[in-house]
Amino acid sequence: MKQNLRLLGVGFCVLIVSVMFAMTALAGDEVKITGKIIAAPADPSGTLAPIAIECKDGQYAVANNVPGKKMVPFVGSDVKLTGVVKEVDGKKVMTVWLFERQGGKQRAMPN
């Protein structure tokens, strides 16, 4: 009986670790970008924030998540972003996890 429970526990741990690796692979690679927040046209579907990031690599639309919403008042500010970039409908879209205003002390993370 104890051996069966132990085997079940080990199997469960292996499952959890496998799911964590799969989720990391699906999420993509973490990217850090430095640029300026600019205003962008509103997205009717609501998946994009009304801002974009302009940097030396081009322009990135920002996903409408918590950090994306917190960045809206800082249009015109230089920022350093951490997140994942995906291509959606021919656009580079960044899902921001963390942003830091350059020259300022403010940081915003999802709650």
C-alpha atoms as an extended CHARMM CRD file, in Angstrom:
* protein
*
       111  EXT
         1         1  MET       CA              0.0000000000        0.0000000000        0.0000000000  PROA      1               0.0000000000
         2         2  LYS       CA              2.7750000000        2.4550000000        0.9540000000  PROA      2               0.0000000000
         3         3  GLN       CA              4.6960000000        1.5410000000       -2.1770000000  PROA      3               0.0000000000
         4         4  ASN       CA              1.6590000000        2.2890000000       -4.3640000000  PROA      4               0.0000000000
         5         5  LEU       CA              1.1850000000        5.6960000000       -2.7110000000  PROA      5               0.0000000000
         6         6  ARG       CA              4.8720000000        6.4930000000       -3.1290000000  PROA      6               0.0000000000
         7         7  LEU       CA              4.7310000000        5.4890000000       -6.8070000000  PROA      7               0.0000000000
         8         8  LEU       CA              1.6290000000        7.6200000000       -7.2930000000  PROA      8               0.0000000000
         9         9  GLY       CA              3.3770000000       10.5950000000       -5.6260000000  PROA      9               0.0000000000
        10        10  VAL       CA              6.4520000000       10.2430000000       -7.8380000000  PROA      10              0.0000000000
        11        11  GLY       CA              4.2530000000       10.0260000000      -10.9290000000  PROA      11              0.0000000000
        12        12  PHE       CA              2.3900000000       13.1530000000       -9.8900000000  PROA      12              0.0000000000
        13        13  CYS       CA              5.6680000000       15.0640000000       -9.3800000000  PROA      13              0.0000000000
        14        14  VAL       CA              6.9150000000       13.9810000000      -12.8130000000  PROA      14              0.0000000000
        15        15  LEU       CA              3.6360000000       15.1670000000      -14.3460000000  PROA      15              0.0000000000
        16        16  ILE       CA              3.8930000000       18.5840000000      -12.6670000000  PROA      16              0.0000000000
        17        17  VAL       CA              7.4980000000       19.0850000000      -13.8060000000  PROA      17              0.0000000000
        18        18  SER       CA              6.5960000000       18.0480000000      -17.3670000000  PROA      18              0.0000000000
        19        19  VAL       CA              3.7150000000       20.5330000000      -17.4790000000  PROA      19              0.0000000000
        20        20  MET       CA              6.0060000000       23.3120000000      -16.2080000000  PROA      20              0.0000000000
        21        21  PHE       CA              8.5080000000       22.6290000000      -18.9950000000  PROA      21              0.0000000000
        22        22  ALA       CA              5.7490000000       22.5340000000      -21.5980000000  PROA      22              0.0000000000
        23        23  MET       CA              4.3030000000       25.8530000000      -20.4060000000  PROA      23              0.0000000000
        24        24  THR       CA              7.7550000000       27.4700000000      -20.5270000000  PROA      24              0.0000000000
        25        25  ALA       CA              8.2530000000       26.2470000000      -24.0870000000  PROA      25              0.0000000000
        26        26  LEU       CA              4.8690000000       27.5980000000      -25.1580000000  PROA      26              0.0000000000
        27        27  ALA       CA              5.4690000000       30.9600000000      -23.5170000000  PROA      27              0.0000000000
        28        28  GLY       CA              8.5220000000       31.7050000000      -25.6500000000  PROA      28              0.0000000000
        29        29  ASP       CA             11.8020000000       33.3190000000      -24.8070000000  PROA      29              0.0000000000
        30        30  GLU       CA             12.0440000000       36.2670000000      -22.4560000000  PROA      30              0.0000000000
        31        31  VAL       CA             13.0630000000       39.4750000000      -24.2560000000  PROA      31              0.0000000000
        32        32  LYS       CA             14.2580000000       42.8150000000      -22.9090000000  PROA      32              0.0000000000
        33        33  ILE       CA             13.5610000000       45.9290000000      -24.9990000000  PROA      33              0.0000000000
        34        34  THR       CA             14.4600000000       49.5610000000      -24.3870000000  PROA      34              0.0000000000
        35        35  GLY       CA             12.4090000000       52.1880000000      -26.1940000000  PROA      35              0.0000000000
        36        36  LYS       CA              9.8070000000       54.9260000000      -25.9610000000  PROA      36              0.0000000000
        37        37  ILE       CA              6.0830000000       54.5200000000      -25.2510000000  PROA      37              0.0000000000
        38        38  ILE       CA              3.9900000000       56.0050000000      -28.0530000000  PROA      38              0.0000000000
        39        39  ALA       CA              0.2360000000       56.2730000000      -28.5800000000  PROA      39              0.0000000000
        40        40  ALA       CA             -1.2460000000       53.7050000000      -30.9690000000  PROA      40              0.0000000000
        41        41  PRO       CA             -4.6390000000       53.3810000000      -32.6270000000  PROA      41              0.0000000000
        42        42  ALA       CA             -7.3100000000       51.6670000000      -30.5490000000  PROA      42              0.0000000000
        43        43  ASP       CA             -7.7790000000       47.9550000000      -31.1760000000  PROA      43              0.0000000000
        44        44  PRO       CA            -11.4670000000       47.0470000000      -31.6560000000  PROA      44              0.0000000000
        45        45  SER       CA            -10.9430000000       43.5210000000      -30.2740000000  PROA      45              0.0000000000
        46        46  GLY       CA             -9.4540000000       44.8490000000      -27.0140000000  PROA      46              0.0000000000
        47        47  THR       CA             -6.4330000000       42.5330000000      -27.1170000000  PROA      47              0.0000000000
        48        48  LEU       CA             -3.9630000000       45.3810000000      -27.6200000000  PROA      48              0.0000000000
        49        49  ALA       CA             -3.3460000000       48.3530000000      -25.3440000000  PROA      49              0.0000000000
        50        50  PRO       CA             -3.6820000000       51.8360000000      -26.9150000000  PROA      50              0.0000000000
        51        51  ILE       CA              0.1080000000       52.1860000000      -26.7990000000  PROA      51              0.0000000000
        52        52  ALA       CA              3.1390000000       50.8010000000      -28.6310000000  PROA      52              0.0000000000
        53        53  ILE       CA              6.8730000000       50.7090000000      -28.0240000000  PROA      53              0.0000000000
        54        54  GLU       CA              9.1840000000       52.3600000000      -30.5190000000  PROA      54              0.0000000000
        55        55  CYS       CA             12.7910000000       51.1810000000      -30.4570000000  PROA      55              0.0000000000
        56        56  LYS       CA             15.7140000000       50.7260000000      -32.8170000000  PROA      56              0.0000000000
        57        57  ASP       CA             14.3030000000       47.3460000000      -33.9780000000  PROA      57              0.0000000000
        58        58  GLY       CA             10.9690000000       48.8680000000      -35.0120000000  PROA      58              0.0000000000
        59        59  GLN       CA              7.5960000000       49.2700000000      -33.3890000000  PROA      59              0.0000000000
        60        60  TYR       CA              5.9800000000       46.7410000000      -31.0480000000  PROA      60              0.0000000000
        61        61  ALA       CA              2.2900000000       46.7300000000      -30.1500000000  PROA      61              0.0000000000
        62        62  VAL       CA              1.6290000000       46.0410000000      -26.4460000000  PROA      62              0.0000000000
        63        63  ALA       CA             -0.7970000000       43.3650000000      -25.2000000000  PROA      63              0.0000000000
        64        64  ASN       CA             -3.6520000000       44.6690000000      -23.0560000000  PROA      64              0.0000000000
        65        65  ASN       CA             -2.5970000000       43.0340000000      -19.7690000000  PROA      65              0.0000000000
        66        66  VAL       CA             -2.0280000000       44.6410000000      -16.3390000000  PROA      66              0.0000000000
        67        67  PRO       CA              1.4360000000       46.1150000000      -17.0510000000  PROA      67              0.0000000000
        68        68  GLY       CA              0.2140000000       47.2640000000      -20.4810000000  PROA      68              0.0000000000
        69        69  LYS       CA             -2.6570000000       49.1600000000      -18.8570000000  PROA      69              0.0000000000
        70        70  LYS       CA             -0.3320000000       50.6880000000      -16.2350000000  PROA      70              0.0000000000
        71        71  MET       CA              1.9670000000       52.0250000000      -18.9770000000  PROA      71              0.0000000000
        72        72  VAL       CA             -0.7260000000       54.1190000000      -20.7200000000  PROA      72              0.0000000000
        73        73  PRO       CA             -0.2350000000       57.2970000000      -18.5940000000  PROA      73              0.0000000000
        74        74  PHE       CA              3.4830000000       57.3080000000      -19.4240000000  PROA      74              0.0000000000
        75        75  VAL       CA              3.2070000000       57.9640000000      -23.1910000000  PROA      75              0.0000000000
        76        76  GLY       CA              6.4000000000       59.7230000000      -24.2680000000  PROA      76              0.0000000000
        77        77  SER       CA              8.5330000000       58.1190000000      -21.5310000000  PROA      77              0.0000000000
        78        78  ASP       CA             11.6000000000       56.0040000000      -22.1640000000  PROA      78              0.0000000000
        79        79  VAL       CA             11.1540000000       52.5080000000      -20.7370000000  PROA      79              0.0000000000
        80        80  LYS       CA             12.9000000000       49.1760000000      -20.3420000000  PROA      80              0.0000000000
        81        81  LEU       CA             10.5140000000       46.2380000000      -20.8630000000  PROA      81              0.0000000000
        82        82  THR       CA             10.7260000000       42.5460000000      -20.0990000000  PROA      82              0.0000000000
        83        83  GLY       CA              8.3110000000       40.1010000000      -21.7080000000  PROA      83              0.0000000000
        84        84  VAL       CA              7.6140000000       37.8930000000      -24.7190000000  PROA      84              0.0000000000
        85        85  VAL       CA              7.2950000000       38.9820000000      -28.3520000000  PROA      85              0.0000000000
        86        86  LYS       CA              4.9790000000       37.1230000000      -30.7340000000  PROA      86              0.0000000000
        87        87  GLU       CA              3.8410000000       37.9210000000      -34.2480000000  PROA      87              0.0000000000
        88        88  VAL       CA              0.0700000000       38.3700000000      -34.5350000000  PROA      88              0.0000000000
        89        89  ASP       CA             -1.5120000000       39.2320000000      -37.8940000000  PROA      89              0.0000000000
        90        90  GLY       CA              1.8400000000       40.4740000000      -39.2160000000  PROA      90              0.0000000000
        91        91  LYS       CA              2.4330000000       42.7270000000      -36.1810000000  PROA      91              0.0000000000
        92        92  LYS       CA              5.0530000000       42.2980000000      -33.4910000000  PROA      92              0.0000000000
        93        93  VAL       CA              3.1100000000       42.1450000000      -30.2100000000  PROA      93              0.0000000000
        94        94  MET       CA              4.8560000000       42.2280000000      -26.8480000000  PROA      94              0.0000000000
        95        95  THR       CA              3.2530000000       40.7850000000      -23.7490000000  PROA      95              0.0000000000
        96        96  VAL       CA              4.9320000000       42.8470000000      -21.0480000000  PROA      96              0.0000000000
        97        97  TRP       CA              5.7130000000       41.2360000000      -17.6910000000  PROA      97              0.0000000000
        98        98  LEU       CA              7.7110000000       44.0820000000      -16.2000000000  PROA      98              0.0000000000
        99        99  PHE       CA              8.3720000000       47.6820000000      -17.1550000000  PROA      99              0.0000000000
       100       100  GLU       CA             10.7850000000       50.2000000000      -15.7330000000  PROA      100             0.0000000000
       101       101  ARG       CA             10.7910000000       53.8770000000      -16.6380000000  PROA      101             0.0000000000
       102       102  GLN       CA             14.2430000000       55.0910000000      -17.5540000000  PROA      102             0.0000000000
       103       103  GLY       CA             15.2720000000       58.1330000000      -15.5380000000  PROA      103             0.0000000000
       104       104  GLY       CA             12.5500000000       57.3640000000      -12.9750000000  PROA      104             0.0000000000
       105       105  LYS       CA             12.3130000000       55.0890000000       -9.9930000000  PROA      105             0.0000000000
       106       106  GLN       CA              8.8940000000       53.5850000000      -10.8060000000  PROA      106             0.0000000000
       107       107  ARG       CA              8.4470000000       49.9020000000      -11.5980000000  PROA      107             0.0000000000
       108       108  ALA       CA              5.2120000000       48.1320000000      -12.3060000000  PROA      108             0.0000000000
       109       109  MET       CA              4.5260000000       44.4300000000      -12.0600000000  PROA      109             0.0000000000
       110       110  PRO       CA              1.2760000000       42.5210000000      -12.3750000000  PROA      110             0.0000000000
       111       111  ASN       CA             -0.6670000000       42.2380000000       -9.1370000000  PROA      111             0.0000000000
